[in-house]
Amino acid sequence: MPGRVEGKVAFVTGAARGQGRSHAIRLAQEGADIIAVDILEDIESNHYPLSRESDLAETARLIEALDRRVVTFKADVREPSQLRAALVEGVAQLGHLDLVIANAGICPLGADVPPQGFLDAVQVDLVGVINAVSEALPYLSAGASIVCTGSVAGLLAGGTDNPANGPGGAGYSHAKRGVARFVHDLALQLAPHSIRVNAVHPTNVNTDMLMSEPMYKVFRPDLENPTQEDAMAAFGAMQPMPIGFVEPVDISNAVLFLASDEARYVTGLQLKVDAGALLAGTTSGAPA
């Protein structure tokens, strides 16, 4: 039985680890070949380590183990020329492009983050999404699907835009609100071309972004040096469903649906995978 995205080629940003790796693998499991990009270096205002070459190599290994093709590139989503070069080479090798998963993101949390952190978050999390879609669009045709990563934290006040989280937290929320609006408006423009555009808005996800010292301080501001165990104790009490976070594959399954022909008439959707956080009208304060 053919996979749900059999024969398609997906461009995935932030693919070296976390949600991006999970999305790439889940699509490959269902028959897609992958163009995978990631920054592979740190951003100064972001106080947890970002991906490395070994991370992207592991993503490639896992995809190849599924007998799918993968092409990897070091590319910063803030730089359209780098994304353009990756797409030119990736499409040349894999033949076409059908799916865009604009996923790369950072969250520079902390009261000690300089104002540049606001701009860095916006440049990666919003402008980076726009750059990825813009560079991919010339390769897309009817039936293509674009999926952008938003966040529940960007849809509720008092999330990462809490002043205690610093400029980077405010930038993250601003960017994710922008992603939601971008998806809505672009979907309307591309609908006559039968190209779909949707967003997935996760709650807390078990990734390196969530499991980091700056994030622990968001969940336990009452402690000077909170540990992962301290934060874990707080995670579980912060959503209507009795979980503190979801796994990357829970988001990947939503991405897969939106990428597949099962969602062929679904466009402009703001799909929440949030354990009921928005129903309650509150958020934990953490990003996806």
C-alpha positions as CSV (number, residue, x, y, z in Angstrom):
1,M,0.0,0.0,0.0
2,P,1.5,3.4,-1.0
3,G,2.4,5.9,1.7
4,R,0.3,9.0,2.3
5,V,2.9,11.2,0.6
6,E,4.4,8.6,-1.7
7,G,6.6,10.1,-4.4
8,K,6.5,13.6,-3.0
9,V,9.5,15.8,-2.1
10,A,9.5,17.8,1.1
11,F,11.6,20.9,2.0
12,V,12.0,20.9,5.8
13,T,13.7,23.7,7.7
14,G,15.1,23.2,11.2
15,A,15.5,19.5,10.2
16,A,18.5,18.6,12.3
17,R,16.7,17.8,15.5
18,G,13.5,18.3,17.4
19,Q,10.3,18.8,15.6
20,G,12.0,19.3,12.2
21,R,13.7,15.9,12.4
22,S,10.5,14.3,13.5
23,H,8.6,15.9,10.6
24,A,11.2,14.8,8.1
25,I,11.2,11.2,9.4
26,R,7.4,11.0,9.6
27,L,7.1,12.2,6.0
28,A,9.8,9.8,4.9
29,Q,8.0,6.9,6.6
30,E,5.0,7.7,4.3
31,G,7.0,7.8,1.1
32,A,8.5,11.3,0.8
33,D,12.1,12.3,-0.1
34,I,13.5,15.2,1.9
35,I,15.5,18.4,1.4
36,A,16.7,19.0,4.9
37,V,18.3,22.3,6.1
38,D,19.4,23.7,9.4
39,I,21.6,26.4,10.8
40,L,24.2,24.1,12.5
41,E,25.5,26.9,14.7
42,D,24.4,29.0,17.6
43,I,22.8,32.5,17.6
44,E,24.3,34.6,20.4
45,S,21.1,35.9,22.0
46,N,19.6,32.4,22.2
47,H,20.9,30.9,25.5
48,Y,20.6,27.2,24.6
49,P,22.7,25.4,22.0
50,L,21.4,25.0,18.5
51,S,22.0,22.1,16.1
52,R,25.3,20.8,14.8
53,E,26.5,19.0,11.7
54,S,26.2,15.7,13.6
55,D,22.5,16.3,14.3
56,L,21.7,16.8,10.6
57,A,23.8,13.8,9.7
58,E,21.8,11.7,12.1
59,T,18.5,13.0,10.5
60,A,19.9,11.9,7.1
61,R,20.9,8.5,8.5
62,L,17.4,7.9,9.9
63,I,15.7,8.9,6.6
64,E,18.1,6.7,4.5
65,A,17.3,3.8,6.8
66,L,13.8,4.1,5.6
67,D,15.0,3.7,2.0
68,R,14.2,7.3,1.1
69,R,16.4,9.9,-0.5
70,V,17.6,12.9,1.5
71,V,19.7,15.9,0.6
72,T,21.1,18.0,3.5
73,F,22.4,21.6,3.6
74,K,23.7,24.0,6.1
75,A,21.4,27.0,5.7
76,D,20.2,29.9,7.9
77,V,16.5,30.7,7.3
78,R,17.4,34.4,7.8
79,E,19.4,34.3,4.6
80,P,17.2,33.8,1.5
81,S,20.3,33.1,-0.7
82,Q,21.2,30.1,1.4
83,L,17.7,28.7,1.2
84,R,17.7,29.4,-2.6
85,A,21.0,27.5,-3.0
86,A,19.7,24.5,-1.1
87,L,16.5,24.4,-3.1
88,V,18.3,24.7,-6.5
89,E,20.6,21.8,-5.6
90,G,17.9,19.8,-3.8
91,V,15.4,20.0,-6.6
92,A,18.1,19.2,-9.1
93,Q,18.9,16.0,-7.2
94,L,15.3,14.9,-6.3
95,G,13.5,16.2,-9.4
96,H,10.7,18.4,-8.0
97,L,9.2,19.9,-4.9
98,D,5.7,19.3,-3.4
99,L,5.8,20.1,0.3
100,V,7.2,22.9,2.4
101,I,7.5,22.5,6.1
102,A,8.6,25.9,7.4
103,N,9.6,24.8,10.9
104,A,12.9,26.4,12.0
105,G,12.6,28.4,15.3
106,I,14.4,29.7,18.3
107,C,13.3,31.2,21.6
108,P,15.8,33.5,23.3
109,L,14.4,33.6,26.8
110,G,15.7,35.5,29.8
111,A,15.7,38.9,31.4
112,D,19.4,39.2,30.5
113,V,18.7,38.8,26.7
114,P,19.5,42.1,24.9
115,P,17.0,43.8,22.6
116,Q,18.7,42.0,19.7
117,G,16.9,38.9,21.0
118,F,13.6,40.3,19.9
119,L,14.9,40.8,16.4
120,D,16.6,37.4,16.3
121,A,13.4,35.6,17.3
122,V,11.4,37.6,14.7
123,Q,14.0,37.0,12.0
124,V,14.1,33.3,12.5
125,D,10.5,32.5,13.5
126,L,8.6,34.8,11.2
127,V,10.9,36.1,8.5
128,G,12.5,32.7,8.3
129,V,9.1,31.1,7.6
130,I,8.4,33.8,4.9
131,N,11.9,33.3,3.4
132,A,11.4,29.5,3.2
133,V,8.0,29.8,1.5
134,S,9.2,32.6,-0.8
135,E,12.2,30.6,-2.1
136,A,10.1,27.4,-2.5
137,L,7.1,28.9,-4.2
138,P,8.5,29.0,-7.7
139,Y,8.9,25.2,-7.6
140,L,5.3,24.5,-6.4
141,S,2.3,23.7,-8.5
142,A,-1.3,22.6,-8.0
143,G,-1.6,20.1,-5.2
144,A,1.4,21.4,-3.3
145,S,1.1,21.9,0.5
146,I,2.8,24.4,2.7
147,V,2.8,23.9,6.5
148,C,4.1,26.5,8.9
149,T,5.0,26.0,12.6
150,G,3.2,28.5,14.8
151,S,2.7,28.1,18.6
152,V,0.0,28.2,21.2
153,A,2.3,30.7,23.0
154,G,1.8,33.1,20.2
155,L,-2.0,32.9,20.4
156,L,-2.5,33.8,24.0
157,A,-1.4,36.8,26.0
158,G,0.8,36.1,29.0
159,G,2.9,33.4,27.3
160,T,6.4,34.1,26.2
161,D,5.5,37.8,25.9
162,N,5.5,38.0,29.7
163,P,7.9,40.9,30.5
164,A,9.9,38.6,32.8
165,N,10.9,36.5,29.8
166,G,12.8,39.4,28.2
167,P,12.9,40.8,24.7
168,G,13.4,37.4,23.1
169,G,10.2,36.0,24.6
170,A,8.3,39.0,23.3
171,G,9.9,38.5,19.9
172,Y,8.8,34.8,19.9
173,S,5.2,35.7,20.6
174,H,5.2,38.5,18.0
175,A,6.6,36.1,15.4
176,K,4.2,33.3,16.0
177,R,1.2,35.7,15.9
178,G,2.7,36.8,12.6
179,V,2.9,33.2,11.3
180,A,-0.8,32.7,12.0
181,R,-1.7,35.9,10.0
182,F,0.7,35.1,7.2
183,V,-0.8,31.6,6.8
184,H,-4.3,33.0,6.7
185,D,-3.6,35.6,4.1
186,L,-1.3,33.6,1.9
187,A,-3.8,30.7,1.8
188,L,-6.3,33.1,0.3
189,Q,-3.8,34.2,-2.4
190,L,-2.7,30.7,-3.3
191,A,-6.1,28.9,-3.2
192,P,-6.9,29.8,-6.9
193,H,-3.6,27.9,-7.8
194,S,-4.7,24.9,-5.7
195,I,-1.7,25.3,-3.4
196,R,-2.7,24.9,0.3
197,V,-1.2,26.8,3.2
198,N,-1.8,25.8,6.9
199,A,-0.3,26.3,10.3
200,V,0.2,23.9,13.2
201,H,0.2,25.5,16.7
202,P,1.8,23.1,19.2
203,T,1.7,23.3,23.0
204,N,5.0,22.4,24.8
205,V,6.9,19.9,22.8
206,N,9.6,17.6,24.1
207,T,12.6,19.1,22.3
208,D,15.9,20.8,23.1
209,M,14.1,24.2,23.2
210,L,11.8,23.0,25.9
211,M,14.3,21.0,27.9
212,S,16.8,23.8,28.4
213,E,17.8,26.0,31.4
214,P,16.2,29.2,30.1
215,M,12.9,27.3,29.8
216,Y,13.1,25.8,33.2
217,K,13.3,29.3,34.6
218,V,10.1,30.2,32.8
219,F,8.3,27.4,34.5
220,R,9.9,27.8,37.9
221,P,10.6,31.6,38.3
222,D,10.5,31.0,42.0
223,L,13.7,29.1,41.9
224,E,17.2,30.5,41.3
225,N,18.5,27.5,39.5
226,P,15.6,25.2,38.6
227,T,16.4,21.7,37.4
228,Q,14.7,19.6,34.7
229,E,12.9,17.8,37.5
230,D,11.7,21.0,39.0
231,A,10.3,22.1,35.6
232,M,8.8,18.7,34.9
233,A,6.8,18.9,38.1
234,A,5.4,22.2,36.9
235,F,4.7,21.1,33.3
236,G,1.9,18.6,34.2
237,A,-0.3,21.2,36.0
238,M,-0.4,23.7,33.1
239,Q,-2.9,22.3,30.6
240,P,-6.5,20.9,30.8
241,M,-5.4,17.5,29.6
242,P,-3.2,15.9,32.2
243,I,0.1,16.2,30.4
244,G,2.9,18.8,30.6
245,F,4.1,18.3,27.0
246,V,3.6,16.4,23.8
247,E,6.1,14.4,21.8
248,P,7.4,15.7,18.4
249,V,5.7,12.9,16.6
250,D,2.3,14.2,17.9
251,I,3.0,17.4,15.9
252,S,4.4,15.4,13.0
253,N,1.2,13.5,12.6
254,A,-0.7,16.8,12.2
255,V,1.9,17.9,9.7
256,L,1.6,14.7,7.7
257,F,-2.2,15.1,7.5
258,L,-1.9,18.6,6.2
259,A,0.8,17.5,3.7
260,S,-1.2,14.6,2.4
261,D,-4.0,14.4,-0.1
262,E,-6.4,13.6,2.8
263,A,-6.3,17.4,3.4
264,R,-6.6,18.3,-0.3
265,Y,-9.3,20.9,0.4
266,V,-7.9,22.1,3.8
267,T,-6.3,25.5,3.6
268,G,-5.9,28.5,5.9
269,L,-6.3,26.2,8.9
270,Q,-4.9,27.1,12.3
271,L,-4.5,23.6,13.7
272,K,-3.9,23.5,17.4
273,V,-2.2,20.5,19.0
274,D,-2.4,21.9,22.5
275,A,-3.9,19.5,25.0
276,G,-6.7,22.1,25.4
277,A,-4.5,25.0,26.4
278,L,-6.4,27.5,24.3
279,L,-9.8,26.1,25.5
280,A,-8.8,27.1,29.0
281,G,-7.7,30.5,27.9
282,T,-4.3,30.2,29.5
283,T,-0.9,29.0,28.5
284,S,2.1,27.7,30.4
285,G,4.2,30.5,29.1
286,A,6.4,28.2,27.2
287,P,6.8,28.0,23.4
288,A,6.3,25.0,21.2
